[in-house]
Amino acid sequence: MLASFLHEGMVEAGCDEAGRGCLAGPVFAAAVILPADFRNELLNDSKQLTGRNRYILREVIQKEALSWAVGSYDNKEIDEVNILNASIFSMHRALHQLKVKPDYILVDGNRFKPYQDIPYTCVVKGDGKFLSIAAASILAKTYRDDFMLALHKEYPFYKWGQNKGYPTKAHREAIKQHGITPYHRKSFRLIDNQLSLKF
């Protein structure tokens, strides 16, 4: 069972992102404030869950959270500010939409920039340690997946329905054959002669 909080008695928002390592599409982030007594044995890092369980848990999180929100930075914004900043600023956008202001922020990973005057802690692999971060990872992942599935209908050659924009062999070969789309991240060196990726 993951931990419910870092600081007992404080309203904590967990934050996580999805899509940082992709070649196309936005980066999504979510912020979630769970009740202090929230429990769910299924809730874990979204990468450890089946797609079906992620969507089941999304409904539970959205119903039971004290507040939740999703933010994103599109590929053009990523190209302007770089992917690390875009990931952090997506979290800021999610935090800004929360209907309850948190006392504290728990962030998955090891990098963050201050949001307003709210103290925070970065937690490496936090989505496998804290319920609120795990919940945020599920919302970020599923909302981004939904977005990429919609784009797949517009650009089926890139197999985004399967790879969600990540650098699979099929995705890289499609770039080589068809070029890039308006949704690709131009600041990433997408491909070279050996189909190897360079960032």
Order of alpha helices (4+ residues) and beta strands (2+ residues): beta-beta-alpha-beta-alpha-alpha-beta-beta-alpha-alpha-alpha
